[in-house]
């Protein structure tokens, strides 16, 4: 009763020391109650703020997932075109496959300068030209995705997307490869020379010092890298959207 300052009066101190002690106890009681209510209010406020922060983070994440899904719906058809273009230059005409073979060899690329077998493509243009045009469009879209979606929320996806764009540029020999279409080596077309070189290649696929084959070795490793990354990116985005 003293701490809460109710003070019914049926019991009261009879001397000065008792009155001092009772007064002190009353003051301390009010102080303790105030501190308790203040602490309770602070905890309640922090809980409310944390809940609000979590709600904002959840709303932000959901918004970024919606943006990611929208971007990838635009990218998906370009991925399909790129994969078709890849099949055209990683399997010889005489044994052209319907699906991408991840175990293709450098020899399998010998017909990359032959026309594409796709009905939607110009039959007078080499398949490798279709490959690079498809890759260029795909790279632009992935760059836009990286710039417009907060991929920090999805670290693994961010790493794979950056690796894809990096792989496009680090293995880019497109000017040299496409330049062979209009070049000659003596009386022989450069494209015929390259096709024979690829067909006869033996041993490890590696870069050689000052050698014409380096551009095609780069293309070989670029395709291996990018096709693997596309599967990882597709799986990662599917899991993110489903979650």
Beta strands, then each sheet from edge to edge (+ up, - down):
strand 1: 184-185
strand 2: 188-189
sheet 1: 1+ 2-
end
